[in-house]
């Protein structure tokens, strides 16, 4: 699901919104003050942690 972070241009609150099309970005409204058309932010995402200790050493000999 395309969930984006926005910052309200009026009250500066950061909030998330589900946006299915680029046209919907203009109609996103701030949950705090109701201002439409927030500023889209670059989001940081989390990735899974790889466990490198699960690799076994193989000795050739």
C-alpha positions, -999 to 999 in steps of 0.1 A, spaced: 0 0 0 14 34 -9 15 53 24 33 86 23 44 111 49 33 147 46 40 179 65 12 205 69 22 238 53 2 257 80 7 240 113 38 219 104 23 186 118 38 155 102 12 128 93 8 98 71 -18 93 44 -27 65 19 -24 80 -16 -36 58 -45 -30 84 -73 -9 115 -78 -41 136 -80 -50 126 -45 -19 142 -31 -35 176 -36 -65 167 -16 -47 152 14 -57 172 45 -40 177 78 -57 158 106 -49 186 131 -59 218 112 -76 206 80 -54 224 56 -53 206 22 -22 199 1 6 190 25 42 189 16 53 153 7 83 141 27 110 116 20 104 86 42 129 64 59 122 27 57 133 -2 78 149 -33 63 152 -67 78 184 -75 97 206 -102 82 222 -127 106 256 -133 91 265 -158 118 242 -183 102 267 -188 74 289 -218 81 326 -217 73 338 -244 49 375 -254 50 390 -267 19 418 -289 25 
